[in-house]
């Protein structure tokens, strides 16, 4: 309910959600790249 009230106060909720989504997507891409690099390193060591 608290979140709902906050959303009602904020007029640009959709924009805010979009920004959060974009930040999350960038983080996921960064994590994926790091994971791929680690995997490559482990494959080279074998």
N, C-alpha and C positions, 0 to 999 in steps of 0.2 A: 504493500500500500504506500509505503514511503517513496518507493521508486516511481510509482504512478503519479504521486503528487509532484515530485521533482520534474517528471516529464511534462506535466501540465503547465508548470511554471515556465519551463524552457520552451520557447516558441520554435526554435530551430532544432528539434529533436532528431529529425531525419538526417540532417546534416551532421549532427554530433555522432549519431550511430554510424554514418558512413565513414567519418574520420576514424572512429574506433575500429571499424572493419578494415580499413586501409592499413592502419598501424598493425593490426593483427596479421594481415596478409603479408606485409613486409617482414614481420618477425618470423612467420612460418617459412617464407622463402629463404631467409637468412639461415634458419635452423636446418632446412633441407640441404642447403649448400654446404654447411659445416659437416653435416652427416655424410654427404657424398665424399667430401675431402677425406674424412676419417676412414671411410670404407676403402677408398683408393689406396691410402697409406697402408692399411692392414693387408690389402691384396698384394701390394708390392713386397711387403716383408715376408710373405709366405714362400 
